[in-house]
Amino acid sequence: MPKTITIREEVYERLVRVKREGESFSKLFERLLEGMDPLETLTRLRGCVELEEKEKMLSEIQSLRAERRI
């Protein structure tokens, strides 16, 4: 299911510079995130994006963490 994110203009310009010809932004993000630690990735992205469904996402993350602890 597609999601919409809002990023600052300067972040967009940086992404365009590293995006390969014919590569979608989804594929670019997959390539950039490949092999990275999820926590490190979120820490590095902090402040770069504005999430539309922030509270829902945080709730889902907390639920997943609780499931892992069981």
C-alpha positions in Angstrom: 0.0 0.0 0.0 1.6 3.3 -1.0 2.4 5.9 1.7 2.9 9.6 1.4 5.8 11.3 3.3 6.8 14.9 3.4 10.5 15.8 3.2 12.3 19.1 3.1 13.4 20.4 -0.3 17.1 20.0 0.5 16.6 16.4 1.4 14.7 15.8 -1.8 17.5 17.3 -3.9 20.0 15.1 -2.1 17.9 12.0 -2.9 17.6 13.0 -6.5 21.4 13.2 -6.8 21.9 9.6 -5.6 18.9 8.1 -7.4 19.9 6.0 -10.4 18.4 6.5 -13.8 15.0 4.7 -14.0 15.1 3.9 -10.2 11.9 4.6 -8.2 12.2 6.4 -4.9 11.0 3.1 -3.3 13.8 1.2 -4.8 16.3 4.0 -3.9 15.2 3.8 -0.2 15.5 0.0 -0.3 19.0 0.3 -1.7 20.0 2.9 0.8 18.6 1.0 3.8 19.8 -2.5 2.7 21.9 -4.1 5.5 21.4 -1.2 7.9 20.3 -1.6 11.5 16.7 -0.4 11.8 17.3 1.7 15.0 20.4 3.3 13.4 18.3 4.1 10.3 15.5 5.7 12.2 18.1 7.7 14.2 19.7 9.0 11.1 16.4 9.9 9.5 15.1 11.8 12.6 14.1 15.3 11.5 14.3 14.5 7.8 10.7 13.3 7.3 7.3 14.2 8.6 5.1 11.2 9.1 1.4 11.6 8.4 0.2 8.7 10.7 2.8 9.2 13.4 0.7 8.0 16.4 -0.6 4.9 14.5 3.0 4.0 13.5 4.3 4.5 17.1 1.5 2.3 18.4 2.4 -0.4 15.9 6.1 -0.3 16.9 5.2 -0.6 20.6 3.0 -3.6 19.8 5.7 -5.3 17.9 8.2 -4.6 20.6 5.8 -6.1 23.2 5.4 -9.2 21.1 9.1 -9.7 20.9 9.5 -9.6 24.6 7.0 -12.4 25.2 
